[in-house]
Amino acid sequence: MSDPDGRDRFVRFWEALDAVPVEPDAEALYDVRSDEGRLRRTNLSRYLERLAPTADTVLVAEAPGWRGMTNTGIPFTSMRELGPEYRVPPEPTAPWEASSRVVHAALQGWTGPLPVAWAIFPHHPFVAPDRLTNRTPRPAEVRAGAPVALALVEALGGADRVRVVAVGRKAQGALALAGIDAVAVRHPAQGGARQFTEQLHALSR
């Protein structure tokens, strides 16, 4: 973090993100060669710059979903939660995502600096040929995405300062494959909203 204002703290993060291979049944969300990729990249940059100065917790999901992060570029944020400071995609694939709604509602009760959210595999894995689907990332994809999560933790101050929280057992397992030890909270999907909210609040500083 040589820049006193922190503007260059994410250089290694972006480099690691751009280096993650993209399989035919995965979509690179932050590819600067497309309008959609540039929009998502701008939104993610604004999101990180807004939360980075104080964040000491990272919430890590497994992978982006087609209803939320693939539209906005921001983890656990669908069109419904997208604030006025962010760019709006012209043709979103869905207006809302259940998990995004639960996470944002739960964070209303968070005390202390708001956590940064991320996905251990940063591309959107889908069941080919339908991009409006989600699939579990393969172990090799998780390993390829791990350096991005590690670079994010470093950008926020390093492992001694930043706590990593896995959203769901799949995310915890994915982090373990990457050599990252994380406490797990219940994933908010499939009836887990109340337990997720309770466990998240228990982790507030």
C-alpha positions, 0 to 999 in steps of 0.5 A: 500500500505505497499510495497513502490514499490506498488507490493502488492497493488493489493492483495485485487483486486485479492482476490475479483476477485477470489471470484466472483461466476461463473455461467454455462453461464459465463467464469472465465477469470483469473482462474489459473487452466487453461493455458488460465486463467494464460495467461490472469492473467499474462497480466492483472497483467502486464497491471495494474502494468504498469499503476497503478503508475500514473492512476487517472481514471478508464474506466469501461465497462459492461463485457468482450466481446468474441472478445477482453478481453476474448483473451488477459485478458486486457479490451478493448484490442483485439489481434490487440492492444496487445503490445509486452510486453504481452503474446499471446494466442495460439488460439485466438477466433478473431483477432480484436474487433471494440470497442477495436480499437476505445478505443485505437485510442481515448486514443492516444489523451488522455492528462495526465496519461493513465486511467485503464480500467476494467469491472464491471462484470469480467467474460465473460457472454455468451449465452449458450452453445455458448461461442462465444457470449455475453450477458448482465450480470444479476443484481446479477452478477453485484453486485458480481463483484462490490467489484472487481471494488471497490478494483481496485479503492482502489488499485489506490489510493481510491475514493478521488483520482480516477475518475470512468468513465462508458463506456456506459449507461449500464455500468453506470447503473451497477455501480449504482447498485453497489453503484458507482457514475460514469460519462458516456460516449457514448459506442463506438459500434454501431455508437458511435465511434465519440461521444465516442472519443469526450466525452473521450477527454473532460475528459482528465486532 
